[in-house]
């Protein structure tokens, strides 16, 4: 499992391409599935996943769907 890092967030801000959004969505779903989050973090991650699930790029939505 690849962990989500500050560098990932920075990379997404600097280059919000569909490829980077897809990679970030995969990492976030892995984090969500790990169940290692406290309730507040879980709520935040769920909201992020909802946003990615409605992304304009099919590859991003597909990544979320396949990971979950």
PyMOL commands that set and color helices and strands:
alter all, ss='L'
color gray80, all
select helices_A, chain A and resi 6-14+18-34+39-53+58-67
alter helices_A, ss='H'
color red, helices_A
deselect
rebuild
show_as cartoon
